[in-house]
């Protein structure tokens, strides 16, 4: 009952409206406006749902793979020359093969991350799937 009351109160303020038990965004609300910005990443999320693209959920839970990922993450976060995007890339290790995914600012960051990963003890190969941000 309290949730329904809060939803009705929020509806009266014009942010969201209640229609037959569902919530929808009004045309000029921030939720609707986000869909037309670069923050909208529906296509990328759909791509990540297929089994061909590795996601962090594909990380092996072997001690060795977890250690490799931790070593790489520690080295990446420690490097102050990398952008926030680069420091937050996905690092997925499976049987010693490291996959790097996510946006980086430029080719130099991509190369640097690949080198950091390759130097980590136990890494057999690095699959660089990093994406250079569009200017």
C-alpha positions in Angstrom: 0.0 0.0 0.0 2.8 2.4 0.9 4.6 1.7 -2.4 1.4 2.4 -4.3 0.8 5.6 -2.4 4.4 6.7 -3.2 3.9 5.9 -6.9 0.7 7.9 -7.0 2.4 10.9 -5.2 5.3 10.7 -7.7 2.9 10.5 -10.6 1.2 13.7 -9.4 4.6 15.5 -9.5 4.9 14.8 -13.3 8.0 12.6 -13.3 6.5 9.2 -14.1 2.9 8.1 -14.6 1.1 5.0 -13.6 -0.9 3.2 -16.2 -2.7 0.0 -15.4 0.0 -1.0 -12.9 3.0 -0.2 -15.0 5.4 2.7 -14.9 6.3 4.6 -18.0 8.5 7.6 -18.7 6.9 10.9 -19.7 8.2 12.4 -23.0 10.4 15.0 -21.4 11.5 13.1 -18.4 15.3 12.3 -17.9 14.6 8.6 -18.4 13.2 9.2 -21.9 15.9 11.7 -22.9 18.7 9.2 -22.0 17.7 6.9 -24.8 18.8 9.4 -27.4 22.2 10.1 -25.9 25.6 8.4 -26.1 24.9 6.9 -22.6 22.3 4.6 -24.2 24.0 1.2 -24.8 21.2 -1.2 -25.7 23.0 -2.5 -28.7 26.1 -3.3 -26.7 24.0 -5.0 -24.0 22.3 -7.2 -26.7 25.6 -8.1 -28.2 26.9 -9.2 -24.7 23.9 -11.5 -24.2 25.1 -13.9 -26.9 27.5 -16.6 -26.0 30.2 -15.4 -28.5 31.2 -12.4 -26.4 32.9 -12.9 -23.1 31.5 -11.0 -20.1 32.8 -10.9 -16.5 30.4 -13.7 -15.7 32.6 -16.0 -17.9 35.5 -15.5 -15.5 36.8 -18.9 -14.5 36.8 -19.5 -10.8 40.1 -21.4 -10.7 42.6 -20.0 -8.2 45.1 -19.3 -10.9 42.7 -17.4 -13.2 41.4 -15.3 -10.2 45.0 -14.5 -9.2 45.8 -13.4 -12.8 42.8 -11.1 -13.0 43.6 -9.6 -9.6 47.3 -9.0 -10.6 46.2 -7.2 -13.8 43.5 -5.2 -12.0 45.9 -4.1 -9.4 48.5 -2.9 -12.0 45.8 -1.1 -14.0 44.3 0.7 -11.1 47.8 1.7 -9.9 48.6 3.4 -13.2 47.5 7.0 -12.8 48.2 7.8 -16.5 45.2 5.7 -17.5 41.7 7.3 -17.9 38.9 6.2 -15.6 37.4 4.2 -18.5 40.7 2.4 -19.0 41.0 1.7 -15.3 37.5 0.1 -15.4 37.9 -2.2 -18.4 36.6 -5.7 -18.1 39.3 -8.3 -17.4 38.2 -11.8 -18.0 40.7 -14.7 -17.5 39.9 -18.2 -18.7 42.7 -20.9 -18.5 45.4 -18.2 -18.6 43.9 -16.4 -21.6 43.0 -12.8 -20.7 40.3 -10.9 -22.6 40.2 -7.2 -22.2 36.9 -5.4 -23.0 35.4 -2.0 -22.7 36.0 1.6 -23.9 39.4 3.4 -23.7 40.3 6.9 -24.7 42.8 6.1 -27.4 45.0 3.5 -29.1 47.9 4.2 -26.7 45.7 3.2 -23.7 44.6 0.1 -25.5 48.3 -0.9 -26.2 49.3 0.0 -22.6 46.5 -2.2 -21.1 47.5 -5.1 -23.4 51.1 -4.8 -22.3 50.1 -4.7 -18.6 48.0 -7.8 -19.0 50.7 -9.6 -21.0 53.3 -9.0 -18.2 51.2 -10.6 -15.5 52.5 -13.9 -14.2 50.6 -16.8 -15.6 49.2 -15.1 -18.7 49.4 -17.3 -21.8 47.7 -14.9 -24.3 45.9 -11.5 -24.3 42.8 -11.0 -26.5 42.4 -7.3 -26.8 38.8 -6.4 -27.5 39.1 -2.8 -26.2 37.1 -0.1 -28.0 38.6 3.3 -28.8 36.1 6.0 -27.9 34.8 8.0 -30.9 36.1 11.6 -30.9 
